[in-house]
C-alpha cells in the first residue's frame, strides 16, 4: 500500500513539473516589444525590453476599447465567465500564464505570480508572490484585491474560494492548437486581441519554418525522459509529443496516453535513435551509458542529449516555439547549422579548413572519443586507441594503436575525413595531414575543456549537443563549488605514483580539481607532474591523502611508511579514487572526478560516509 501511495505522489509531483512550474535557470531576455517570439528569446538587453514593454502596455484605452466590456467568455473548463470591465489587477497562478500575458503586453496589469515564475527576468521583483503553483495562498491572493484571477485545471479544487475574490478563468491547453486558443482567449479578456493575433502569427511562422526545414527527412525515433525512477515519458496528448512530431521526430511512446510510466524493457524494444534528458529528470548522460539503456541505438551512436531549459518545452506559452526549435536541432542536427567549408583555429593556433561535415573520424585519445560520444557524434567515430574504454560501445571500434604511438597505416586504411589528436601527436602531424585534416586539442584546465567541447561540436556539426554538455558540466561545477565555498580548505596531498613519489602541481587537472573541491593542494607551488620526497611531504603535513587507483600503494600500506606520521594517516583520512580516468581525461566526465574529490575533502557537506583508515598497532612507520 505504501508503495502505491508513493507512486501516486510521484506521478502527481511530475504533473506539477510538466505543467511548467519548476525551473532553476533564467533564459535570455527579450529586447523588443512582445511581437516576435524568436527575437525575444535571443536578446539580453533588459533595459530595452523594459522600455519597449512599458511603452506598449501603458497606453490609455480609447472609448471604443472601453465599450468592449462587459464581456462573457467560455474558458477551458467550459465555464461561462463574465468580465465587467477591463482587468487592471490580475493574479496569475502559473508561469505559462504570466509569460503569455507578457507577450500580450499586459504584464503591467499582473500584481501576483507564483514563486516559480522566472520569465521575463525580474518578473518577481515588482509583484507579490502568491505561493507555489499547486498550492497558492488564498489569503495573499485576496489581499491583492485582484479583478481577475487566471488559473489552470490544477486549481479547480480552489475554484470556490477563488471565485469569492474575483472572476476566475481556467486555461488548460493540451497541444499547440490549444495554446493558440489560450492566447486568443487571454487577448480578448485583457483587451489585447490585435497583439494576440500578432503573437500567434509569429509562432505559426516559426513552426512552419521548422517544418519546412525537416520536410523530406526520415523520422528519427525519439525517447523523452520525464523522470528516471520510476521511468516516465511523454505520450500522446502532451506538448512534448506534439513538438517531437513537428520537429521531424517520431515519439517512440506516442502509443501511450499522457505522462506515462514505462519499463526499460519497453524502451529497448522500441530502440530510440535519440534520447532526450532534462536537468530535472533525475538522469544524466553518464547514467544512460551505465544502464541497460546503453544498448539503444541512441547510446551506441552518442545521441543522448540534455535540453537545458525544459521550461520552453513544457510551459504552454509563446516560448514553446523556442523549445520546438531546440528539439529540431537535436533530432536533425544536419539540417540546422553546419556551414561547410568550415575554417577553425585549433589549440596549437593552426588554421584548419574542413570541406564538408565529417562522417569518418579517427580519435587519437580516449578523452576525445568520450567527448565525441557526449556531443552526439559517436556514430562518426571509425578509429580509436587501444586504451579507449568509454562508453562501452567503443570496444567494437577499430583500434589504431596506442595513445602515444598510433599506427599510421591503420589510420590511413580507415579513410577518415577528420583526425583529432593532442599535442602528443604533433610529431606525427605531417604524416597525418597527408591522410585527412587534423585538429589538435590540448586543454590544460576546466575552462579549456569547455572550449575543446565547443570546438569539437562546431567541426562535427553538433553545436547544440556540445553546448548542452558544457551547460550541464558548468551547472555541476557551480553546485559543488557553491557547497564548499565557505568551508575551511584542508591540506590535500595527491599521490599519482608511489615509487618514486609523483604528485600533481599547478597546471594539472588534478591540481585544479582539488582547489575547486574545497581543498588546498600542498604542492601547488610546483608545476605539472612533480617528483617529491617523503621529507617534503612530512614538512607539509597533509590532512588528507588521495591515492590514484594505480598509485602502486594502498592506504593500509601507507601505515608502514614514514607518512604514518602525517595528520592524514593518523586521522584515517586516506582515500582512493574509484577511476583515474574521471580525473585525468579532459572530457565531460571530469566533473564526476570533481564530485568524488569534493566528497573526500568535505564528506560532511555531501553526506558521504567514508570508511576511515585504521593503522594496526604493529605498523612501524
C-alpha positions in Angstrom: 0.0 0.0 0.0 2.8 2.4 0.9 4.5 1.7 -2.4 1.3 2.5 -4.3 0.8 5.8 -2.4 4.4 6.7 -3.1 4.0 6.0 -6.8 0.8 8.2 -6.9 2.6 11.0 -5.1 5.5 10.7 -7.6 3.1 10.9 -10.6 1.3 13.9 -9.0 4.6 15.6 -8.5 5.5 15.2 -12.1 2.2 16.6 -13.1 3.3 19.8 -11.4 6.7 19.7 -13.2 5.2 19.0 -16.6 2.8 21.9 -16.1 5.9 24.1 -16.3 6.2 25.3 -12.7 9.8 24.5 -11.9 13.0 25.9 -13.4 16.4 26.7 -11.9 17.9 29.0 -14.6 16.8 32.2 -16.3 16.5 32.3 -20.0 17.8 35.2 -22.1 16.0 38.5 -22.0 13.9 39.9 -24.8 14.8 43.3 -26.2 11.7 44.4 -28.1 8.0 44.7 -27.7 6.4 41.3 -27.4 5.6 40.8 -31.1 8.4 38.5 -32.2 8.8 35.3 -30.2 12.1 34.4 -31.8 13.7 37.8 -31.2 12.7 37.9 -27.6 14.3 34.5 -26.9 17.7 35.6 -28.1 18.2 39.1 -26.8 19.8 40.0 -23.5 19.1 43.8 -23.4 16.8 44.0 -20.4 16.7 47.8 -20.4 15.4 48.0 -23.9 12.9 45.3 -23.1 11.6 47.2 -20.1 11.3 50.5 -22.0 9.6 48.9 -25.0 7.3 46.9 -22.8 6.3 50.0 -20.8 5.5 51.9 -23.9 3.3 49.1 -25.3 1.3 48.5 -22.2 0.6 51.8 -20.5 -1.4 53.4 -23.4 -4.8 54.7 -22.1 -7.8 52.7 -23.6 -9.8 54.6 -26.2 -13.6 55.0 -25.8 -14.1 52.2 -28.4 -11.9 49.9 -26.3 -13.8 50.7 -23.2 -17.1 49.8 -24.8 -15.9 46.1 -25.2 -16.9 45.4 -21.6 -18.7 43.7 -20.0 -17.7 40.6 -22.0 -18.6 36.9 -21.4 -16.3 34.2 -22.5 -16.2 30.3 -22.2 -12.9 29.1 -20.6 -11.1 25.8 -21.0 -13.2 24.2 -18.2 -16.3 25.0 -20.3 -17.3 27.7 -17.7 -19.0 30.9 -18.8 -17.3 33.8 -17.1 -18.3 37.5 -17.3 -15.7 40.3 -17.1 -17.4 43.5 -16.2 -14.5 45.9 -17.1 -11.0 45.8 -18.4 -8.9 44.0 -15.8 -6.3 46.2 -14.1 -5.2 43.9 -11.3 -4.5 40.3 -12.4 -3.2 37.3 -10.4 -1.5 34.6 -12.4 -1.4 31.1 -10.9 1.0 29.6 -13.4 4.3 30.7 -15.0 3.0 29.9 -18.5 0.1 32.3 -17.9 2.4 35.1 -16.8 4.6 34.5 -19.8 1.6 34.7 -22.2 0.5 38.0 -20.6 3.9 39.4 -21.1 3.9 38.6 -24.8 0.4 40.2 -25.0 1.8 43.4 -23.5 -0.3 43.0 -20.3 2.4 42.3 -17.8 1.9 45.7 -16.1 -1.5 44.5 -15.0 -0.2 41.5 -13.2 0.1 42.0 -9.4 0.6 38.4 -8.2 2.7 35.5 -9.5 3.9 32.1 -8.2 7.3 31.5 -6.7 8.3 29.6 -9.9 7.7 32.5 -12.3 11.1 33.4 -13.8 10.3 34.9 -17.2 10.7 37.6 -18.2 13.8 38.1 -16.0 12.9 40.2 -12.9 9.2 39.3 -13.1 9.0 38.7 -9.4 10.7 42.0 -8.4 7.6 44.2 -8.6 5.0 41.6 -7.9 3.7 39.7 -4.9 4.5 36.0 -4.6 1.2 34.2 -4.0 2.8 30.8 -3.1 3.5 27.7 -5.3 1.9 26.5 -8.5 -0.1 23.7 -6.9 -0.6 25.4 -3.5 -1.4 29.1 -3.9 -2.0 31.1 -0.8 -5.7 32.2 -0.9 -5.2 34.9 1.8 -2.4 36.5 -0.1 -4.4 36.5 -3.3 -7.4 38.1 -1.5 -5.1 40.8 -0.1 -4.1 41.9 -3.6 -7.7 42.8 -4.4 -7.5 41.4 -7.9 -10.2 42.0 -10.5 -9.2 38.8 -12.4 -7.6 35.5 -11.5 -6.2 33.3 -14.3 -5.6 29.6 -13.3 -5.2 26.1 -14.7 -7.1 22.9 -14.2 -4.7 22.2 -11.3 -6.5 24.9 -9.4 -10.1 23.7 -9.8 -10.0 22.4 -6.3 -9.6 26.1 -5.1 -12.3 27.4 -7.5 -15.0 28.1 -4.9 -12.6 30.1 -2.7 -11.1 32.0 -5.7 -14.5 32.9 -7.1 -15.3 34.7 -3.9 -12.3 37.0 -4.5 -12.6 37.8 -8.3 -13.7 36.3 -11.6 -11.6 33.2 -12.4 -10.6 32.0 -15.9 -9.3 28.4 -16.3 -6.6 28.0 -19.1 -5.7 24.4 -19.8 -4.2 23.9 -23.3 -3.2 20.3 -24.2 -1.4 20.9 -27.5 -0.2 23.5 -29.9 -3.7 24.4 -31.3 -4.9 24.8 -27.7 -2.0 27.2 -27.0 -3.1 29.4 -29.9 -6.7 29.3 -28.5 -5.4 30.2 -25.0 -3.5 33.2 -26.4 -6.6 34.3 -28.3 -8.8 34.0 -25.2 -6.4 35.9 -22.9 -6.0 38.6 -25.6 -9.8 39.1 -25.6 -10.0 39.2 -21.8 -7.2 41.7 -21.3 -8.2 43.8 -24.3 -5.1 42.8 -26.4 -6.8 41.0 -29.3 -4.7 42.5 -32.0 -1.5 41.8 -30.1 -2.7 38.2 -29.6 -3.1 37.7 -33.3 0.5 39.0 -33.9 1.9 36.6 -31.4 0.0 33.7 -32.9 1.1 34.7 -36.4 4.7 34.8 -35.3 4.5 31.4 -33.6 2.9 29.8 -36.6 5.5 31.3 -38.9 8.3 29.8 -36.8 6.6 26.4 -36.7 6.2 26.5 -40.5 9.9 27.4 -40.9 11.0 24.5 -38.8 8.6 22.1 -40.5 9.9 23.1 -43.9 13.5 22.6 -42.7 12.8 19.0 -41.7 10.5 18.2 -44.6 11.6 15.2 -46.5 13.9 14.0 -43.7 13.4 10.5 -42.4 11.6 10.4 -39.0 14.0 9.9 -36.1 12.8 7.7 -33.2 12.9 9.8 -30.0 12.6 8.8 -26.3 12.0 11.7 -24.0 12.8 11.1 -20.3 10.5 12.9 -17.9 11.8 11.1 -14.8 14.2 8.3 -14.1 12.7 6.4 -11.1 10.1 5.2 -12.0 11.0 5.8 -15.6 8.4 8.2 -17.1 7.9 9.6 -20.5 5.6 11.9 -22.5 2.9 10.1 -24.6 0.1 11.1 -26.8 -1.8 14.3 -25.8 1.2 16.1 -24.4 3.1 19.1 -25.7 6.3 17.0 -25.9 4.6 14.5 -28.2 3.3 17.3 -30.5 6.7 19.0 -30.5 8.7 15.9 -31.4 6.4 15.2 -34.4 6.6 18.8 -35.5 10.5 18.7 -35.2 10.7 15.8 -37.6 10.8 13.0 -35.0 8.8 10.0 -34.0 7.9 9.8 -30.3 8.5 6.1 -29.6 5.8 6.2 -26.9 3.1 8.1 -28.9 1.0 4.9 -28.5 0.5 5.6 -24.7 -1.6 8.4 -23.2 -0.3 11.4 -21.3 2.6 11.2 -18.9 3.2 7.5 -18.7 5.4 5.2 -16.7 7.4 2.8 -18.9 9.9 0.0 -18.4 13.5 -0.2 -19.6 12.5 -3.4 -21.5 9.8 -1.3 -23.4 12.4 1.3 -24.2 14.9 -1.3 -25.5 12.1 -2.9 -27.6 11.4 0.4 -29.3 15.1 1.2 -29.6 15.2 5.0 -29.9 17.7 6.8 -32.1 17.8 9.9 -29.8 17.3 10.0 -26.1 16.4 13.4 -24.6 17.1 14.3 -21.0 16.4 17.5 -19.0 18.1 18.9 -15.9 15.1 17.8 -13.7 14.6 14.3 -15.0 17.0 12.7 -12.4 19.2 11.1 -15.1 22.4 12.1 -16.7 24.2 11.1 -19.9 26.6 9.2 -17.7 23.7 7.3 -16.2 22.4 6.2 -19.6 25.8 4.8 -20.5 26.0 2.9 -17.3 22.5 1.4 -17.6 20.6 -1.0 -19.8 19.8 2.0 -22.0 23.4 1.8 -23.2 22.1 -0.9 -25.6 19.9 1.5 -27.5 20.9 2.9 -30.9 20.9 6.4 -29.3 23.6 5.5 -26.8 25.6 3.5 -29.3 25.8 6.5 -31.6 26.3 9.0 -28.9 22.9 10.7 -29.4 21.9 11.3 -25.8 21.4 15.0 -25.2 20.3 17.2 -22.3 17.9 20.0 -23.1 19.0 22.7 -20.6 15.9 24.8 -20.3 12.9 22.5 -20.3 10.5 25.3 -19.5 10.5 26.2 -23.2 9.2 22.7 -23.8 6.6 22.2 -21.1 5.2 25.6 -20.4 2.2 26.2 -22.8 3.2 29.8 -23.7 4.5 31.5 -26.8 8.0 30.4 -25.9 7.2 26.9 -26.8 8.3 27.5 -30.4 11.8 28.0 -28.9 11.5 24.6 -27.4 10.4 23.2 -30.8 13.5 24.7 -32.5 15.8 23.2 -29.8 14.2 19.8 -30.4 14.5 20.1 -34.1 18.2 20.9 -33.8 18.8 17.9 -31.6 16.7 15.5 -33.8 18.1 16.8 -37.2 21.4 18.5 -36.4 22.5 18.1 -40.1 19.6 20.4 -41.1 20.4 23.2 -38.8 23.8 24.9 -38.8 26.9 23.2 -40.1 28.0 25.6 -42.8 30.8 24.0 -44.7 33.5 24.5 -45.8 34.4 25.5 -42.2 37.7 27.0 -41.0 38.7 26.8 -37.4 41.7 27.5 -35.2 42.8 24.6 -33.0 44.7 24.6 -29.7 48.0 24.9 -31.5 46.8 28.1 -33.2 46.7 26.2 -36.5 44.1 27.2 -39.1 42.3 24.1 -40.3 39.7 24.0 -43.1 37.1 21.2 -43.2 35.4 21.0 -46.6 32.3 19.1 -45.6 30.6 17.6 -42.5 32.9 14.8 -41.2 31.4 11.3 -41.4 34.5 9.2 -40.6 36.6 10.4 -37.7 39.7 8.9 -36.1 40.2 9.8 -32.5 43.8 9.6 -31.1 42.9 9.9 -27.4 40.3 8.4 -25.1 39.2 11.9 -23.8 38.5 12.9 -27.4 36.4 9.8 -28.0 34.4 10.3 -24.9 33.7 13.9 -25.9 32.6 12.9 -29.4 30.1 10.5 -27.9 28.8 13.0 -25.4 28.2 15.6 -28.2 26.2 13.2 -30.4 29.0 12.4 -32.8 29.8 8.9 -31.7 28.4 7.4 -34.8 31.0 9.2 -36.8 34.0 7.6 -35.0 35.7 4.8 -37.0 39.0 4.6 -35.2 40.2 4.8 -31.5 43.2 3.9 -29.4 43.6 0.6 -27.6 43.1 2.5 -24.3 39.6 3.8 -25.2 37.1 2.1 -22.9 34.2 4.6 -22.5 31.4 4.4 -23.4 31.3 0.6 -23.7 30.4 0.9 -27.4 34.0 1.9 -28.3 35.2 -1.6 -27.7 33.7 -2.5 -31.1 35.5 0.3 -33.0 38.8 -0.4 -34.9 41.9 0.1 -32.8 44.6 2.3 -34.3 47.3 1.5 -31.8 48.4 3.2 -28.6 47.9 6.8 -27.4 51.5 7.9 -27.9 52.2 5.6 -30.8 49.3 5.4 -33.3 49.6 3.2 -36.3 49.6 5.5 -39.3 48.9 2.7 -41.8 45.8 1.5 -39.9 44.6 5.1 -39.7 45.1 5.6 -43.5 43.2 2.3 -44.2 40.1 3.7 -42.4 39.9 6.5 -45.0 39.0 9.2 -42.4 37.8 12.6 -43.3 38.9 14.1 -40.0 41.6 13.1 -37.4 41.6 14.6 -33.9 44.7 14.4 -31.8 46.5 16.0 -28.9 49.8 17.9 -28.5 51.3 14.4 -28.0 50.7 13.7 -31.7 52.4 16.8 -33.2 55.4 14.6 -34.1 53.1 12.6 -36.5 51.4 15.7 -37.9 52.9 15.7 -41.4 52.0 12.1 -41.9 48.5 12.5 -40.6 47.8 15.6 -42.7 48.5 13.5 -45.8 45.6 11.4 -44.8 42.9 13.9 -43.7 42.5 17.3 -42.0 43.9 17.2 -38.4 42.6 19.1 -35.4 44.8 19.3 -32.3 43.2 19.8 -28.9 45.3 20.3 -25.7 43.2 21.7 -22.8 45.1 22.4 -19.6 42.2 23.3 -17.2 38.5 23.2 -16.9 37.8 26.3 -18.9 39.8 24.9 -21.8 37.9 21.6 -21.6 34.7 23.6 -22.2 36.4 25.2 -25.2 37.5 21.8 -26.5 33.9 20.5 -26.3 32.6 23.6 -28.2 35.3 23.3 -30.9 34.5 19.6 -31.5 30.8 20.4 -31.5 31.5 23.0 -34.2 33.6 20.9 -36.5 31.2 17.9 -36.3 28.0 20.0 -36.7 26.9 19.1 -33.2 26.9 22.5 -31.6 23.6 22.1 -29.9 24.7 18.9 -28.2 28.1 20.4 -27.3 26.5 23.4 -25.7 24.2 21.3 -23.7 27.1 19.2 -22.4 29.0 22.3 -21.4 26.0 23.8 -19.7 25.4 20.6 -17.8 29.1 20.5 -16.7 29.0 24.1 -15.6 25.9 23.5 -13.6 27.5 20.6 -11.8 30.7 22.6 -11.1 28.7 25.5 -9.8 26.7 23.2 -7.5 29.8 21.6 -6.0 31.8 24.8 -5.6 28.9 26.7 -4.1 28.6 24.0 -1.4 32.3 24.2 -0.3 32.9 27.9 -1.0 32.7 29.0 2.7 34.3 25.8 4.1 37.9 25.6 5.5 40.4 24.3 3.0 42.1 21.2 4.3 45.6 20.4 3.0 45.5 17.7 0.4 48.3 15.5 -1.0 47.5 13.5 -4.1 49.8 10.5 -4.9 49.7 9.6 -8.6 52.6 7.2 -8.3 54.4 5.9 -5.2 58.0 4.8 -6.1 59.3 7.4 -6.8 56.5 9.7 -5.5 54.8 11.7 -8.2 52.1 14.3 -7.4 50.2 16.9 -9.5 51.1 20.5 -9.0 49.5 23.5 -10.6 48.6 23.4 -14.3 47.2 19.9 -13.9 43.6 18.8 -13.9 44.0 17.1 -10.5 45.5 20.2 -9.0 42.6 22.3 -10.4 40.0 19.8 -9.2 41.4 19.8 -5.6 41.1 23.5 -5.4 37.5 23.5 -6.9 36.6 20.7 -4.5 37.4 22.9 -1.5 40.9 21.7 -0.7 44.4 23.1 -0.8 46.9 21.2 -2.9 50.0 21.1 -0.7 52.2 21.1 -3.8 50.5 23.9 -5.6 53.9 25.7 -5.7 55.2 23.1 -8.2 54.3 23.0 -11.9 53.0 20.0 -13.7 53.7 16.4 -12.6 56.4 16.7 -9.9 58.6 14.1 -8.2 58.7 14.8 -4.4 60.4 13.2 -1.4 58.8 11.8 1.8 60.7 14.6 3.7 58.9 17.2 1.6 55.5 15.6 2.3 56.2 15.4 6.0 57.2 19.0 6.1 53.8 20.0 4.6 51.9 17.5 6.8 48.7 17.0 4.7 45.4 16.5 6.4 44.1 14.4 3.5 45.9 11.9 1.2 44.2 10.8 -2.0 45.7 7.9 -4.0 45.4 7.3 -7.7 43.7 3.9 -8.4 47.1 2.8 -9.9 49.4 4.6 -7.5 51.2 1.3 -6.6 50.4 1.6 -2.9 47.3 1.0 -0.7 46.0 3.1 2.2 47.0 0.2 4.6 50.5 0.1 3.2 50.9 3.8 3.9 50.7 2.8 7.6 54.1 1.0 7.1 55.8 4.2 5.7 57.0 7.4 7.2 53.7 9.0 6.0 52.1 7.3 9.0 53.3 10.4 10.9 51.1 12.7 8.8 47.7 14.0 10.2 46.0 12.4 7.2 47.1 8.9 8.2 46.7 9.5 11.9 43.1 10.6 11.4 42.3 7.9 8.9 41.7 10.4 6.0 43.3 8.4 3.1 41.1 7.8 0.1 41.5 6.0 -3.3 40.0 7.4 -6.5 37.5 4.9 -7.9 38.5 5.6 -11.5 41.6 7.6 -12.5 40.1 8.3 -15.9 37.5 10.7 -14.4 40.2 13.0 -13.1 42.8 12.6 -15.8 40.9 12.6 -19.1 40.0 16.1 -20.2 36.4 15.4 -21.2 32.9 15.7 -19.9 33.4 13.0 -17.2 35.9 15.2 -15.3 33.0 16.7 -13.3 32.4 13.3 -11.8 36.0 13.3 -10.6 35.4 16.8 -9.1 32.4 15.4 -7.3 34.3 12.4 -5.9 37.2 14.7 -4.7 34.7 17.0 -3.0 33.1 14.1 -1.2 36.6 13.0 0.1 37.6 16.5 1.2 34.2 17.7 2.6 32.2 14.5 3.4 30.1 16.4 5.9 28.7 18.6 3.1 27.8 15.8 0.7 26.6 13.2 3.3 29.5 11.0 2.3 30.5 8.3 4.9 33.9 7.0 4.0 35.4 4.0 5.8 38.2 5.6 7.9 41.7 4.1 7.6 42.9 2.4 10.7 46.6 1.5 11.0 47.3 -1.6 13.1 49.2 -1.3 16.4 52.1 -3.2 14.7 52.6 -0.6 12.0 56.1 0.7 12.5 56.1 3.8 10.2 
